[in-house]
Amino acid sequence: MGRRSWVGAGLGAALVGAVGVGLLVAPAGAAAAPVLPPVSPEDLVSSVIAADAPALAGEVEVDNALGLPAVPGVPQLANGTSAIRVWSGGDGRGRVALPSADGERTLVSDGTTRWAYDSRERTVTRAPAGEGPDGPADAGPDAQDPTTAATQAVATLRQSSTVTVDGTAEVAGRAAYQLVLTPLPSERTLLREVRVAVDAETRLPLQLTVLAQGSGEPALQVGFSEIAYGPQDPSLFTFTPPPGTTVEDAPARDGAQPEGERQGTTVGDGWDRVMVGQAPQGGPGQQPEGEARPEGAPDLSALGTPVSGPWGTGRVITTAVATVIVTDDGRIAAGAVPQQVLTEALAR
């Protein structure tokens, strides 16, 4: 499975992707801590980054307390508790089921083609593996695997963190080490620490906890409640559109997109990394006058509070662990940082 951020685009993706951790997970439960051989932080980090993700199936629990606006098709980004089913077959093959109150989104990759199916709308978007549609719910299954998100968190934050091993835990029935990354004093971030529960045998991240400054409770919790390693049924990683489904091809990415493309750019690194790109369709400056906002597109124009600076005018949206500025000319800047860091990035 590719080492990507968990969610690919849109407001929710900008918030969590800017942290470099994607969706995040919770501390281990109350089970007795298993006895494991000592391991140094450096060795544990290296083994996490080098580990090959085996074939697996599991259920991921999401407990979100960020206060994000609801994003159509991705209830897991809104406040509350939800669940996701994931399957990994290796070699870029994966499947994710994201249920909602009125249907389910299914993301499937056979290693060559990626499909994003919406059972309520009876539509599916098709893209070559390695590319994807623009909506946050359409990120491929390789980008939705929590092990990928946690591995990227470790790789992104290790150089700007104090890294320790804080005991052990049992996660989804697996013995795990608790890896803790704390930002160096020079990092300008809203986050206090990131905790990753690492499978002692496979060195696969099973859980990740993110804590905000000044709070003892996780801001967002996601992690395996069940996991089983082993070969998966190959049919899980193929997709045939059901009768009556509308099939659309994702826009081709030919490398010639104009400046400010939706993928965006990054400013800085580590904990105070900022993502800058175009706002999701339907945001300020994105919808031509007189045209209706596309069905399901988030209306960002009413969110947050007015703000201005050398970069222009727009609105700022804040949560405990992230700040977002959506400009009136259609740009978006997001990070796990104070507002001042975003304004500096936009002014560049």
Protein Blocks (a to p, Z undefined) as FASTA:
>chain_A
ZZddfblgdjklmmmmmnonapadddddfbdcdddddddfklmmmmmmmpccdddddddd
dddfkhpacdehilmlpgcddddddddeejhiacdddddfkbccddddehlaccdddfkl
opacdddehiacfbfklpcfklmpmklmmmmmmmmmmmmcccddehjadeehiacddddd
dddfklccfbfbdcddddfklopafbdcdddehiabdfbdcddfbdceddddfklmgccd
dehiacddddddehiacehianopaedehjllccdddddehiehkacghiacdehiacfk
lgcjddddfkbccdddddfkbccdddfkopacdddddfklmmmmmmZZ
